[in-house]
Amino acid sequence: MAEDLLDKVFSFISRDNNGDPDNKLLMRQIMREITQNKYAKFYRAKTEEFDPTLAGFFYDIYKIVFPVRSFVQDPENLSRIKHITVEAFMDRPALETSRRLRPEAIEERAKTTAPKELAKQLKEELYTLSHNFDPKRLNAADQCYNLILTFIQFTGFNYYQLLKRFDPNLIEGDFSTPPKFVPVKAFPLIQDLEEFQAVAYPLDSVDDWKNVFTILKIAKMEFIPPNEWSNVVQAVKDLKKSNILDLMAQYTTKNPIWFVRPKVPNERIVESWLEVKAGEIQRIINRIVNTQRNAQIELLAKNIFGSADIVRLVYYNDKGGEVYQKKNLETFGYARGLNYLVAFIDDYLSKEIQELCDILLIRGQWTSKTEAREMSDGFYTVLELAPEIMALDETMSDKGDNGARLKGALVRIDRDKSQIRYINSIISTVNEEAQELINSAAQNLIIVGKHMKNLLEDYQKSPHELIMNWKELGAVSRLPIGQRIADAYKQINYFIQLMQFFSRPPEV
């Protein structure tokens, strides 16, 4: 008889005819199994309806799992659960290392450790931690976490949506008023039952739920009494064994091969946790480095300009880049540095320092024309960058080549995602040009600064070796020449230090 039935199932697969005699025979056989099932009361065959007793089965589960639903659906809680689970299977040395890698611990260490050294320590500790887990610990952690995920997907099922089909007046989370369930046509609920089976059938009463609830309690999940949860697991196991949900779905859909594939979590928690931890550590390092970097930039800018907030360019500045930053696009990465550069040229190089250089280079009697030419070339190269900087800034205006293209691309970006790459390409090119200008300025100012230092030393010693007519130069200077050289060298040196933050990426 079983072989004959199996033959008829295979015959059904190859047909598309619900009126086929073989299919009718299969439906009668399925109906017979339903009527003989211990849960036969769930299904009203004549009207093809689900009975209110089925709703009662789900309602009993709903009352037990409702208090934890909001908790398990919170991504932050899931992240915390994963962290607690991993640490639960560490030995003591690994646990101590893990605690040293917590964000608050890293922040505390950053107060007394240089960013570069801290980054080195953190990477070494993460490597040690990743090699601490032996296969037994790895498997135990994975099994426990996958059981937690099984719990989460089961409790996260939308019981309320299903129950509301049986009682439209049901209020979510209100268990003070008994529901009034009525029979419901089965076919519209088949998908709901399929989703329930997928998340419920991985439950197994032999699983070790003690560790799961210990971890969830540490994560501050509202408690479910162990006996109530055991009853739920046993009820689901019994329901699965009865096969009633499959039978009802097969009969309702007239599909004798209907079945559900369970969603069995299979995550390798330690590997994924270590990846997340590595990213978290890197973000913390970056934040520490950037905080220290910005503090140093502000200090240098205040020493040079009296303020860190210097904006001289109209379009290529931090504010101009905000519109792209908000859309997670490339932004004006060198705007701050380029604004500092043009301000330094305008406020110092083209005024006080140029006046000093004219005295030194034009009136000075140099013993080496090569050194005089080298200083002159370096100084005027930087001075001549100002028009190039302003030209770059102008290209970012609405009428400029780059600005017009960016403006048009931003209008189209929501409906044409290819504009993302186009915008990033334009901004990246502009950033490269800005960095080249900064690099050129830094390199040439290093040359000028070196000569300023040598001239200051030469001025202070006797006999002089670089310039022979210091007394004459002092006579034409409105301020003491030695002091002016010292001040210029100090300003140039500060500015070179400032530009180094923009001429190369920060070291980590």
Helices and strands as residue ranges (DSSP letters): H 2-13, H 21-36, G 40-42, E 43-44, E 49-50, H 52-72, H 75-88, H 92-100, H 103-110, H 115-130, H 135-155, H 159-166, E 184-185, G 187-189, H 190-200, H 209-218, H 226-242, H 244-253, H 269-305, H 318-326, H 335-344, I 345-353, H 354-358, I 359-363, H 369-383, H 385-395, H 401-412, H 418-460, H 470-476, H 481-503
